[in-house]
Amino acid sequence: IEQPTFPKITEMCVKMIRRVNDEEGIKKLVNETFQKLWFTPTPHHDKEAMTRKILNITDVVAACRDTGYDWFEQLLQNLLKSEEDASYKPVKKACTQLVDNLVEHILKYEESLSDSDNKGVNSGRLVACITTLFLFSKIRPQLMVKHAMTMQPYLTTKCSTQNDFMVICNVAKILELVVPLMEHPSETFLATIEEDLMKLIIKYGMTVVQHCVSCLGAVVNKVTQNYKFVWACFNRYYGALSKLKSQHQEDPNSTILTANKPALLRSLFTVGALCRHFDFDQEDFKGNSKVNIKDKVLELLMYFTKHSDEEVQTKAIIGLGFAFIQHPSLMFEQEVKTLYNSILSDKNCSVNLKIQVLKNLQTYLQEEDTRMQQADRDWKKVAKQEDLKEMGDISSGMSSSIMQLYLKQVLEAFFHTQSSVRHFALNVIALTLNQGLIHPVQCVPYLIAMGTDPEPSMRNKADQQLVEIDKKYAGFIHMKAVAGMKMSYQVQQAINTCPKDPVRGFRHDESSSALCSHLYSMIRGNRQHRRAFLISLLNLFDDTAKTEVNMLLYIADNLACFPYQTQEEPLFIMHHIDITLSVSGSNLLQSFKESMVKDKKKERKPSSDEETESDSNSGSESESEEEASKPRKLRKRVDSDSDSDEENDINAVMKCLPENSAPLIEFANVSQGILLLLMLKQHLKNLCGFSDSKIQKYSPSESAKVYDKAINRKTGVHFHPKQTLDFLRSDMANSKITEEVKRSIVKQYLDFKLLMEHLDPDEEEEDGEVSASTNARNKAITSLLGGGSPKNNAAETEDDESDGEDRGGGTSGVRRR
């Protein structure tokens, strides 16, 4: 207002106006700003200000060409609504001024063009002006009634550029809204419009045909009732289709068909578009003929969905989608159900066809929504005289039944590798939920899964739907949370472009946030729900759950990166990891022992000290690094003599291995879950900087207040379970077992055995005393996790430090031998 020539004005307006649906405070500000800027009447003599205003509005509309104009409609509605009951209506007055001046501006612009050399060039400015007029007509079509005659000649624009097409489409959309409101329009005006539209339908491409047929629908159905005109057009294309069908039946490979392909595509599309806006089974069209037109059209279009050419199939499906809007009951036909469901569920089916079927459902739902809103508005006008609201219910019952038919296949489309397929599937589900056509609980796990999509717009949309469901139905999200996590793993598997790489559960950006962090933040507020959810996830690591290793890795990633806020959350997880370890670990060792061949089992039992030394000095490849990273105290203990003991021990077990290597693989497989839990505990401990005594003292039954302190997160702590990643990358579960692999598995078994022997806490341990078993356990964990554990609290004494390392592995105290 102060500096109208400032170059960044358009950009500023675009940024502000997009916030029109924000929270109340911001919404109010946006409305006030634009009311002042655009929707305040301008004094009649101030032509310059008016021109500036028009240029500013059309610039903003032009700038938003790609992002959609919902904001403009919202803003206009908000402002007009706010003054509905007022006696003075400045916004309405300003709108009338703007519309009149925009039309004037367009006419002046035309004159200036005709005077100059580049005659007939439709620039972006003209498109923006006409688009702005359309946006006004959409909200208040009355404003444009007196200008309809002025707009009509634009239908005869010569089309050469994208801008020309935009002009024609927008003019058709304006006339569609405005002509039915005109009082006693002249016959010639209406006839001219009909003829112009028909020429465009016959001549131009899909977008133009769609808008022109729609406009023709409004003019013929609501004003002229010139049904014969439309019937002739319909018969022209319908006849062409029937002819092409019979030719195709005689000889599918005929050259005539190839030559006629453009005509076939146009006929399929146009017949569908006409059926969308006209019900040809009315007597006005077909007279007293007994033929059922809609069934005939269905049969024709269905015939071409089985065509060998994908382009023909797509056009036939588009045509079907149009016809279903006029006659939704056709979607219950068995052949239609089979067609739609097979396209959606067939893995090898083309992406374009899948997208088209989803688009059809989306358009149908959008049309239904518009129809319902119109019915509601009409109802409000007559509500005083009527008794019951019967109007909208019949059609919503129909759309509900239709969505029940296709729901499962649409939801399964979430697991498609192509993001465009997922995008349209999500749109259909969002529309279905917003219209309340299905029970939301069945969509919850799928929406949780879509919340992990790599594209932010899809994530936000899915998360938004979950928030809406949570508001209305508390507890649904928590009920389906684990199923949702498992499904999100399937979505990630589908998206994963490189099958060699294991699927990970966090975003590969600087935030490293968990893919399911939104789900966790929704559940974490309720302590009971949160704990149940975390326990269910940890139970998947149990050896009896038989969860596949990559899914465990995915869940461990999420658990490592969830947005924990209070100390209670990670402590609770660590507490349960300890419990799981002690149970699963013993089962694992037991099953391995049972698989060993008994008669050879004359394992020499070394004394405890020897065993400790030999076990701890396990011969892994990373031995030298480990040595370097261990505290001095541990390094001193290892002497060269114990090497032979260690070898003997591994060899003794190697001798007892059964011929069949399945139990070995099974052990390696099941042990991954336990390794991941060990890593996860170590990671959380480092991330939150907990001391061992803190973890040991924690009890889940204590009052919530004790552990309500906020977490102090360390930076640069990453969760990297190297052993599990190696296991998955080498595809050990399916590869050939070599001696080397056997040795490493046996070594792992001995480390586990040692760890389990030293797992139980003992309260009598005197402070400061570090027993042999502590050191042994340190060693076992370090070598199990493949490399030195990261240090905790470097300031501790050497004793404490080794003690701290030891407890990383699901241990809570120290047992004395």
FENRAZI-V637109 format. One record per pair of residues at least 12 apart in sequence whose ideal C-beta (glycine too) atoms are under 10 Angstrom apart, sorted by the first residue. I is the first residue (numbers start at 1). J is the second residue. Records with the same first field share a line. If there is no record, write none. Layout:
I = J, J
//
This chain:
1 = 33, 36, 37, 40, 49, 52
4 = 48, 49, 52, 53, 55, 56
5 = 52
9 = 37, 52, 55, 56, 59, 60
10 = 55, 56, 57, 58, 59, 60, 61, 62, 63, 64
11 = 59, 60, 63
12 = 33, 60
13 = 33, 34, 37, 38, 56, 57, 59, 60, 63, 64
14 = 59, 60, 61, 63, 64, 67, 71
16 = 29, 30, 33, 34, 37, 60, 71
17 = 30, 33, 34, 37, 38, 60, 63, 64, 69, 71, 72, 74, 75
18 = 30, 64, 67, 70, 71
19 = 71
20 = 34, 70, 71, 72, 73, 74, 75, 76, 77, 78
21 = 70, 71, 74, 75, 78
27 = 74, 75, 78
28 = 78, 82
30 = 71, 74, 75, 78
31 = 74, 75, 78, 79, 82, 91
32 = 79
33 = 75
34 = 57, 60, 71, 72, 75, 76, 78, 79, 91
35 = 75, 78, 79, 82, 83, 90, 91, 94
37 = 53, 56, 57
38 = 53, 54, 56, 57, 60, 75, 76, 79, 91, 94, 95, 98
39 = 53, 57, 75, 76, 79, 80, 83, 90, 91, 92, 93, 94, 95, 97, 98
40 = 53, 90, 91, 93, 94, 97
41 = 89, 90, 91, 92, 93, 94, 95, 96, 97, 98
42 = 93, 94, 97, 98, 101
44 = 97
47 = 101
50 = 97, 98, 100, 101, 104, 105
51 = 101, 104, 105, 108
53 = 94, 97, 98, 101
54 = 97, 98, 101, 102, 104, 105, 128, 129, 132
55 = 105, 125, 128, 129
57 = 72, 98, 102, 128, 129, 132, 135, 136
58 = 102, 105, 124, 125, 126, 127, 128, 129, 130, 131, 132, 133
59 = 124, 125, 128
60 = 72, 128, 132
61 = 127, 128, 129, 130, 131, 132, 133, 134, 135
62 = 124, 125, 127, 128, 129, 131, 132
63 = 128
64 = 128, 131
65 = 124, 127, 128, 131, 166
69 = 131, 132, 134, 135, 138
72 = 131, 132, 135, 136, 138, 139
73 = 135, 136, 138, 139
74 = 139
75 = 135, 139
76 = 91, 95, 135, 136, 138, 139, 140
77 = 138, 139, 140
78 = 91
79 = 91, 92, 94, 95, 139
80 = 92, 95, 139, 140
92 = 140, 142, 143
95 = 136, 139, 140, 142, 143
96 = 136, 140, 142, 143, 146
98 = 132, 133, 136, 143
99 = 132, 133, 136, 137, 140, 142, 143, 144, 146, 147
100 = 143, 144, 146, 147
102 = 128, 129, 130, 132, 133, 136, 144, 147
103 = 129, 130, 133, 144, 146, 147, 150, 151
104 = 147, 150
105 = 125, 126, 129, 132
106 = 125, 126, 129, 130, 133, 147, 150, 151, 154, 167
107 = 150
109 = 122, 123, 125, 126, 129
110 = 122, 126, 153, 154
113 = 126
120 = 157, 158, 160, 164
121 = 160, 161, 163, 164
122 = 154, 157, 158, 159, 160, 161, 162, 163, 164, 165, 166, 167, 168
123 = 161, 163
124 = 162, 163, 166
125 = 163
126 = 154, 157, 163, 164, 166, 167
127 = 161, 162, 163, 164, 165, 166, 167, 169, 170
128 = 163, 166
129 = 167, 170
130 = 151, 154, 163, 166, 167, 168, 169, 170, 171, 173, 174
131 = 166, 167, 169, 170, 173, 174
132 = 170
133 = 147, 151, 170, 171, 173, 174, 178
134 = 151, 169, 170, 171, 172, 173, 174, 176, 177
135 = 170, 173, 174
136 = 174, 177
137 = 151, 170, 173, 174, 175, 176, 177, 178, 181
138 = 173, 174, 177
139 = 177
140 = 177
141 = 174, 176, 177, 178, 179, 180, 181
142 = 177, 178, 181
143 = 178
144 = 174, 175, 177, 178, 179, 181, 182
145 = 177, 178, 179, 180, 181, 182, 183, 185
146 = 178, 182
147 = 174, 178
148 = 174, 175, 177, 178, 179, 181, 182, 185, 189, 193
149 = 182, 185, 186, 189, 192
151 = 170, 171, 172, 174, 175, 178, 179, 193
152 = 171, 174, 175, 179, 189, 190, 192, 193, 196
153 = 171, 192, 196
154 = 167, 168, 170, 171, 172, 174, 175, 196
155 = 167, 168, 171, 172, 175, 192, 193, 195, 196, 197, 199, 200, 212, 215
156 = 168, 171, 192, 195, 196, 199, 200
157 = 171, 196, 200
159 = 200, 203, 204, 205, 208
164 = 208
165 = 204, 205, 207, 208, 211
166 = 207
168 = 196, 197, 200, 204, 207, 208, 211, 212
169 = 200, 204, 207, 208, 210, 211, 212, 214, 215
170 = 211
171 = 196, 211, 212, 215
172 = 193, 196, 197, 200, 208, 210, 211, 212, 213, 214, 215, 216, 218
173 = 211, 212, 214, 215, 218
174 = 215
175 = 193, 196, 197, 211, 212, 215, 216, 218, 219
176 = 197, 211, 212, 214, 215, 216, 217, 218, 219, 222, 277
177 = 215, 218
178 = 218
179 = 193, 215, 218, 219, 222, 223, 224
180 = 218, 219, 221, 222, 223
181 = 222, 223
182 = 223
185 = 219, 223, 224
187 = 224
190 = 219, 220, 223, 224, 226
191 = 224, 226, 229
193 = 215, 216, 219, 223, 224
194 = 215, 216, 219, 220, 223, 224, 226, 229, 230
195 = 229
196 = 212, 215, 216
197 = 209, 211, 212, 213, 214, 215, 216, 217, 219, 220, 233
198 = 212, 213, 216, 229, 230, 232, 233
199 = 212
200 = 212, 213, 215, 216
201 = 213, 215, 216, 233, 237, 266, 270, 273, 274
202 = 233, 236, 237, 266, 270
204 = 266
205 = 266, 269
206 = 265, 266, 269, 270, 273, 315, 318
209 = 266, 269, 270, 272, 273, 274
210 = 269, 270, 272, 273, 276, 277, 318, 322
211 = 273
212 = 273
213 = 230, 233, 269, 270, 272, 273, 274, 275, 276, 277, 278, 322
214 = 273, 276, 277
215 = 277
216 = 229, 230, 233, 273, 274, 277, 278
217 = 230, 273, 274, 276, 277, 278
218 = 277
220 = 277, 278, 284
221 = 277, 278, 279, 284
225 = 284
226 = 284
227 = 278, 280, 282, 283, 284, 285, 286, 287
228 = 284, 285, 287
230 = 274, 277, 278, 280, 284, 285
231 = 274, 278, 280, 284, 285, 286, 287
233 = 270, 271, 274, 278
234 = 270, 271, 274, 275, 278, 280, 285, 286, 293, 297
235 = 280, 285, 286
236 = 267, 270, 271
237 = 263, 266, 267, 268, 269, 270, 271, 272, 273, 274
238 = 267, 270, 271, 274, 275, 280, 293, 296, 297, 300
239 = 267
240 = 260, 263, 264, 266, 267, 268, 270, 271
241 = 263, 264, 267, 268, 270, 271, 296, 297, 300, 301, 303, 304, 316, 319
242 = 267, 296, 300, 303
243 = 260, 263, 267
244 = 256, 257, 260, 261, 263, 264, 267, 268, 300, 303, 304, 312
245 = 264, 299, 300, 303, 304
247 = 260, 264
248 = 260, 264, 303, 304, 307, 308, 312
249 = 303
252 = 307, 308
253 = 308
257 = 307, 309, 312
258 = 309
261 = 309, 311, 312
264 = 304, 307, 309, 311, 312, 315, 316
265 = 304, 309, 311, 312, 314, 315, 316, 318, 319
266 = 315
267 = 300, 304, 315, 319
268 = 300, 301, 304, 305, 307, 311, 312, 313, 314, 315, 316, 317, 318, 319, 320, 322
269 = 314, 315, 316, 318, 319, 322
270 = 315, 319, 322
271 = 297, 300, 301, 316, 319, 322, 323
272 = 297, 301, 315, 316, 317, 318, 319, 320, 321, 322, 323, 324, 325, 326
273 = 318, 319, 322, 323
274 = 297, 319, 322, 323, 326
275 = 293, 294, 297, 298, 301, 319, 320, 322, 323, 324, 325, 326, 327
276 = 319, 321, 322, 323, 324, 325, 326, 327, 363, 367
277 = 322, 325, 326
278 = 293, 326
279 = 293, 294, 326, 327
280 = 292, 293, 294, 296, 297, 326
281 = 293, 294, 295, 296, 297, 326, 327
293 = 327
294 = 323, 326, 327, 329, 330
295 = 327, 330, 333
297 = 319, 320, 322, 323, 326, 327, 330
298 = 319, 320, 323, 324, 327, 330, 333, 335, 336
299 = 335
300 = 316, 319
301 = 315, 316, 317, 318, 319, 320, 321, 322, 323, 330, 336
302 = 316, 317, 319, 320, 330, 333, 335, 336, 339
303 = 316
304 = 316, 317, 319, 320
305 = 317, 319, 320, 335, 336, 339, 340, 343, 353
306 = 339
310 = 350, 352, 353
311 = 352
313 = 339, 343, 350, 352, 353, 356
314 = 350, 352, 353, 355, 356, 357
315 = 356
316 = 339, 356
317 = 339, 340, 343, 352, 353, 355, 356, 357, 359, 360
318 = 356, 359, 360, 363
319 = 360
320 = 336, 339, 340, 356, 357, 360
321 = 356, 357, 359, 360, 361, 362, 363, 364
322 = 360, 363, 364
323 = 360
324 = 336, 340, 360, 361, 363, 364, 367, 402
325 = 360, 363, 364, 366, 367, 368, 371
326 = 367
328 = 364, 367, 368, 395, 398, 399, 401, 402
329 = 398, 401, 402
331 = 360, 361, 364, 398, 399, 401, 402, 403, 405, 406
332 = 398, 401, 402, 405
336 = 405, 406
337 = 402, 405, 406, 409
339 = 353, 357
340 = 357, 358, 360, 361, 405, 406, 409, 410
341 = 357, 405, 406, 408, 409, 410, 412
342 = 357, 409
343 = 355, 356, 357, 358, 409, 413
344 = 357, 358, 361, 406, 408, 409, 410, 411, 412, 413, 416, 421, 425
345 = 408, 409, 412, 413
346 = 409
347 = 415, 416, 417
351 = 416, 417, 418, 420, 421
352 = 420, 421
354 = 409, 413, 416, 418, 420, 421, 424, 425
355 = 413, 416, 418, 420, 421, 423, 424, 425
356 = 424
357 = 406, 409, 410, 413, 421, 424, 428
358 = 406, 409, 410, 413, 420, 421, 422, 423, 424, 425, 426, 427, 428, 429
359 = 424, 427, 428
360 = 406, 424, 428
361 = 399, 402, 403, 406, 407, 409, 410, 424, 425, 427, 428, 429, 431, 432
362 = 410, 424, 425, 427, 428, 429, 430, 431, 432
363 = 428, 431
364 = 399, 402, 403, 428, 431
365 = 399, 402, 403, 427, 428, 429, 430, 431, 432, 434, 435, 437
366 = 427, 431, 435
367 = 399
368 = 392, 395, 396, 398, 399, 402, 403, 431, 435, 437
369 = 396, 399, 431, 434, 435
371 = 392, 395, 396, 399
372 = 391, 392, 393, 395, 396, 399, 435
373 = 392
374 = 392
375 = 389, 391, 392, 393, 395, 396
376 = 389, 391, 392
378 = 391
379 = 391, 392
396 = 435, 436, 437
397 = 437
398 = 437
399 = 431, 432, 435, 437
400 = 432, 435, 436, 437, 438
401 = 437
402 = 432, 437
403 = 428, 429, 431, 432, 433, 435, 437, 438
404 = 432, 437, 438, 439, 442
406 = 428, 432
407 = 428, 429, 432, 437, 438, 442, 443, 446
408 = 442
409 = 425
410 = 424, 425, 426, 427, 428, 429, 432, 443, 446
411 = 425, 426, 428, 429, 442, 443, 445, 446, 447, 449, 450, 487
412 = 425, 446
413 = 425, 426, 428, 429, 446
414 = 426, 429, 443, 445, 446, 447, 449, 450, 453, 458, 462, 487, 488, 490, 491, 494
415 = 446, 449, 450, 487, 490, 491, 492, 493, 494, 495
416 = 491, 494, 495
417 = 493, 494, 495, 496, 497
418 = 494, 495
419 = 453, 454, 455, 457, 458, 495
422 = 449, 450, 453, 454, 455, 458, 462, 491, 494, 495
423 = 450, 453, 455, 457, 458, 461
425 = 446, 450, 458
426 = 446, 447, 450, 453, 457, 458, 461, 462, 465
427 = 458, 461
429 = 443, 446, 447, 450, 461, 462, 465
430 = 443, 447, 461, 462, 464, 465, 468
433 = 447, 465, 468, 469
434 = 465, 468
436 = 472
439 = 473, 476
440 = 465, 466, 468, 469, 470, 472, 473, 476
441 = 469, 473, 475, 476, 477, 479, 480
442 = 480
443 = 462, 465, 466, 469, 476, 480
444 = 465, 466, 469, 470, 473, 476, 477, 478, 479, 480, 481, 483, 484, 487, 519
445 = 477, 479, 480, 481, 482, 483, 484, 485, 486, 487, 488
446 = 462, 465, 480, 483, 484, 487, 488, 491
447 = 461, 462, 463, 464, 465, 466, 468, 469, 477, 480, 484, 487, 519
448 = 462, 463, 466, 477, 480, 481, 482, 483, 484, 485, 486, 487, 488, 491, 516, 518, 519, 522
449 = 462, 483, 484, 485, 486, 487, 488, 489, 490, 491, 492, 494, 515, 516, 519
450 = 462, 463, 465, 466, 484, 487, 488, 491
451 = 463, 464, 465, 466, 484, 488, 491, 515, 516, 517, 518, 519, 522
452 = 484, 485, 487, 488, 489, 491, 492, 495, 505, 507, 514, 515, 516, 517, 518, 519, 554, 558
453 = 488, 491, 492, 495, 515
454 = 491, 492, 495, 507, 508, 515
459 = 515, 518
460 = 518
462 = 518
463 = 518, 519, 521, 522
466 = 480, 484, 518, 519, 522
467 = 518, 522
469 = 522
470 = 522, 523
474 = 526, 529
475 = 526, 529
477 = 519, 522, 523, 529, 533
478 = 519, 522, 523, 526, 528, 529, 530, 532, 533
479 = 529, 532
480 = 519
481 = 516, 519, 520, 522, 523, 529, 530, 532, 533, 536, 537
482 = 532, 533, 535, 536, 537, 539, 540, 555
483 = 536
484 = 516, 519
485 = 505, 515, 516, 519, 520, 533, 536, 537, 540, 551, 554, 555, 558
486 = 537, 540, 547, 551, 554, 555
488 = 503, 505, 515, 516, 519, 554, 555, 558
489 = 503, 505, 515, 516, 547, 548, 550, 551, 552, 553, 554, 555, 558
490 = 503, 551
491 = 503, 515
492 = 504, 505, 515, 550, 551, 554
493 = 550, 551, 554
496 = 550
500 = 728, 729, 731
501 = 725, 728, 729
502 = 549, 550, 553, 554, 557, 721, 724, 725, 726, 727, 728, 729
503 = 515, 550, 551, 553, 554, 557, 728
504 = 550, 553, 554, 556, 557, 558, 561, 719, 725
505 = 551, 553, 554, 555, 556, 557, 558, 559, 560, 561, 562, 719
506 = 554, 557, 558, 560, 561, 562, 718, 719
507 = 561
511 = 561, 563
512 = 557, 560, 561, 717, 718, 719
513 = 558, 561, 562, 563
514 = 555, 557, 558, 559, 560, 561, 562, 563
515 = 554, 557, 558, 561
516 = 537, 554, 555, 557, 558, 559, 561, 562
517 = 558, 561, 562, 563
518 = 563
519 = 533, 558, 562
520 = 533, 534, 558, 559, 561, 562, 563, 564, 569
521 = 562, 563, 565
523 = 562
524 = 562, 563, 564, 565, 566, 569
525 = 565
527 = 566, 568, 569, 572, 704
530 = 568, 569, 572
531 = 568, 569, 572, 573, 576, 700
534 = 559, 562, 569, 570, 572, 573, 576
535 = 572, 573, 576, 579, 580, 700
537 = 552, 555, 556, 558, 559, 562, 573, 576
538 = 555, 556, 559, 572, 573, 576, 577, 579, 580, 677, 680
539 = 576, 580
540 = 552, 555, 556, 673
541 = 555, 556, 559, 576, 577, 580, 581, 584, 670, 672, 673, 674, 675, 676, 677, 680
542 = 580, 583, 584, 587, 670, 673, 674, 677
543 = 580, 583, 584, 585, 586, 587, 588, 591, 666, 669, 670, 671, 673, 674
544 = 583, 584, 587, 670
545 = 584, 673
546 = 669, 670, 673
547 = 672, 673
548 = 669, 672, 728, 733
549 = 668, 669, 670, 671, 672, 673, 675, 676, 724, 727, 728, 732, 733
550 = 672, 724, 727, 728
552 = 672, 673, 674, 675, 676, 677, 721, 724
553 = 672, 673, 676, 679, 719, 721, 724, 725, 727, 728
555 = 673, 676, 680
556 = 672, 673, 675, 676, 677, 679, 680, 683, 719, 721, 724
557 = 676, 680, 719, 720, 721
558 = 719
559 = 573, 577, 676, 677, 680, 683, 684, 719
560 = 573, 676, 679, 680, 683, 684, 687, 717, 718, 719, 720, 721
561 = 683, 687, 718, 719
562 = 684
563 = 711, 713
564 = 684, 687, 688, 710, 711, 713
565 = 708, 709, 710, 711
566 = 704, 707, 708, 709, 710, 711
567 = 688, 690, 694, 698, 706, 707, 708, 709, 710, 711, 712
568 = 698, 700, 702, 704, 705, 706, 707, 708, 709, 711
569 = 684, 688, 707, 711
570 = 680, 681, 683, 684, 685, 687, 688, 690, 695, 698, 707, 711
571 = 684, 685, 688, 690, 694, 695, 697, 698, 699, 700, 707, 711
572 = 698, 700, 707
573 = 677, 680, 681, 684
574 = 677, 680, 681, 682, 684, 685, 688, 690, 694, 695, 696, 698, 810, 812
575 = 681, 695, 696, 698, 699, 700, 812
576 = 677, 681, 700
577 = 674, 676, 677, 678, 680, 681, 682, 684, 695, 809, 810
578 = 677, 681, 695, 696, 698, 759, 761, 807, 809, 810, 811, 812
579 = 810
580 = 673, 674, 677, 810
581 = 673, 674, 677, 678, 681, 755, 756, 759, 809, 810, 811
582 = 756, 759, 760, 810, 811, 812
584 = 670, 671, 673, 674, 677
585 = 671, 674, 677, 678, 752, 753, 755, 756, 759, 809, 810
586 = 752, 756, 759
587 = 670, 674
588 = 666, 667, 670, 671, 673, 674, 749, 752, 753, 756
589 = 667, 671, 749, 752, 753, 755, 756, 757
590 = 756
591 = 663, 666, 667, 670
592 = 653, 657, 663, 664, 666, 667, 670, 671, 745, 746, 748, 749, 752, 753
593 = 653, 656, 749, 753
594 = 663
595 = 656, 657, 658, 660, 662, 663, 664, 666, 667
596 = 653, 655, 656, 657, 658, 663, 749
597 = 655, 656, 657, 658, 659
598 = 656
599 = 656
600 = 652, 655, 656, 657
601 = 652, 653, 655, 656
602 = 652, 655, 656
603 = 648, 649, 652, 653, 655, 656
604 = 645, 648, 649, 652
606 = 642, 645, 648, 649
607 = 817
608 = 757, 772, 773, 776, 817
609 = 772, 776, 817
610 = 641, 642, 645, 646, 649
611 = 642, 645, 646, 649, 750, 753, 754, 757, 772, 776
612 = 637, 642, 754, 757, 758, 771, 772, 773, 775, 776, 777, 779, 780, 817
613 = 637, 638, 639, 641, 642, 643, 645, 646, 772, 775, 776, 779
614 = 641, 642, 643, 644, 645, 646, 647, 648, 649, 650, 750, 754
615 = 642, 645, 646, 649, 650, 747, 750, 751, 753, 754, 755, 757, 776, 779, 780, 783
616 = 630, 634, 637, 638, 642, 646, 750, 751, 754, 772, 775, 776, 777, 778, 779, 780, 782, 783
617 = 637, 638, 639, 640, 642, 643, 645, 646, 647, 779, 783
618 = 646, 649, 650, 744, 746, 747, 748, 750, 751, 754, 779, 780, 782, 783, 784
619 = 643, 646, 647, 650, 743, 744, 747, 783
620 = 743, 744, 747, 748, 751, 782, 783, 784, 786, 787
621 = 740, 744, 786
622 = 722, 782, 783, 786, 787, 788
623 = 638, 783
625 = 786, 787, 788
626 = 779, 782, 783, 785, 786, 787, 788, 789
627 = 788
628 = 788
629 = 782, 787, 788, 789, 790, 791, 805
630 = 775, 778, 779, 782, 788, 789, 802, 805
631 = 775, 778, 788, 791, 798, 799, 801, 802, 803, 804, 805
632 = 798, 801, 802
633 = 770, 775, 778, 798, 799, 801, 802
634 = 775, 776, 778, 779, 782, 788, 801, 802, 805, 806
637 = 772, 775, 776, 779
638 = 779
646 = 747, 750
649 = 746, 747, 750, 753
650 = 742, 743, 744, 746, 747, 749, 750
651 = 743, 746
652 = 746, 750
653 = 742, 743, 745, 746, 747, 749, 750, 753
654 = 739, 742, 743, 745, 746
656 = 746
657 = 737, 742, 745, 746
661 = 736, 737, 741, 742, 745
662 = 737
663 = 745
664 = 737, 741, 742, 745, 746, 749
665 = 732, 733, 734, 735, 737, 741, 745
666 = 733
667 = 745, 746, 748, 749, 752
668 = 723, 727, 732, 733, 737, 741, 742, 744, 745, 748, 749
669 = 727, 732, 733
671 = 723, 724, 727, 745, 748, 749, 751, 752, 784
672 = 721, 723, 724, 727, 728, 732, 733
673 = 724
674 = 752, 755, 756, 784, 809, 810
675 = 721, 722, 723, 724, 727, 748, 752, 784, 785, 786, 809
676 = 719, 721, 723, 724
677 = 721, 809, 810
678 = 721, 723, 755, 781, 784, 785, 789, 808, 809, 810, 811
679 = 719, 720, 721, 722, 723, 724, 784, 785, 786, 789, 808, 809
680 = 719, 721, 810
681 = 695, 807, 808, 809, 810, 811
682 = 719, 721, 781, 785, 789, 790, 792, 805, 807, 808, 809, 810
683 = 717, 718, 719, 720, 721, 790, 808
684 = 711, 717, 719
685 = 717, 789, 790, 792, 804, 807, 808
686 = 714, 717, 718, 719, 789, 790, 791, 792, 793, 808
687 = 711, 712, 713, 714, 715, 716, 717, 718, 719
688 = 711, 712, 713, 714, 717
689 = 711, 712, 713, 714, 717, 792, 793
690 = 711, 792, 793
691 = 792, 793, 796, 800, 804, 807
692 = 792, 800, 803, 804, 805, 806, 807, 808, 811, 812, 813
693 = 803, 804, 807, 812, 813
694 = 707
695 = 807, 808, 811, 812
696 = 761, 807, 811, 812, 813
697 = 812
698 = 812
714 = 790
717 = 790
721 = 785, 786
722 = 785, 786, 787
723 = 744, 748, 784, 785, 786, 787
724 = 786
726 = 786
732 = 744, 745
747 = 783, 784
748 = 783, 784, 786
750 = 780, 783
751 = 779, 780, 781, 782, 783, 784, 785, 809
752 = 780, 784
753 = 780
754 = 773, 776, 777, 779, 780, 781, 783, 784
755 = 776, 777, 779, 780, 781, 783, 784, 806, 809, 810, 811
756 = 777, 780, 810
757 = 773, 776, 777, 780, 815, 817
758 = 771, 772, 773, 774, 775, 776, 777, 778, 780, 781, 806, 809, 811, 814, 815, 817
759 = 773, 777, 780, 809, 810, 811, 812, 813, 815
760 = 773, 811, 812, 813, 814, 815
761 = 807, 811, 812, 813, 814, 815
762 = 812, 813, 814, 815, 816
763 = 813, 814
764 = 813, 814, 815, 816
765 = 813, 814, 815, 816
766 = 816
767 = 799
768 = 797, 799, 800, 803
769 = 799, 803, 814, 816
770 = 798, 799, 800, 802, 803, 806, 814
771 = 814, 815, 816, 817
772 = 816, 817
773 = 806, 811, 814, 815, 816, 817
774 = 799, 802, 803, 805, 806, 807, 811, 813, 814, 815, 816
775 = 802, 803, 805, 806
776 = 806, 817
777 = 805, 806, 807, 808, 809, 810, 811, 814, 815
778 = 801, 802, 803, 804, 805, 806, 807, 808, 809, 811
779 = 802, 805, 806
780 = 806, 809, 811
781 = 805, 806, 807, 808, 809, 810, 811
782 = 805, 806, 808, 809
784 = 809
785 = 808, 809
788 = 805
789 = 804, 805, 806, 808, 809
790 = 805, 808
791 = 804, 805
792 = 804, 805, 807, 808
//
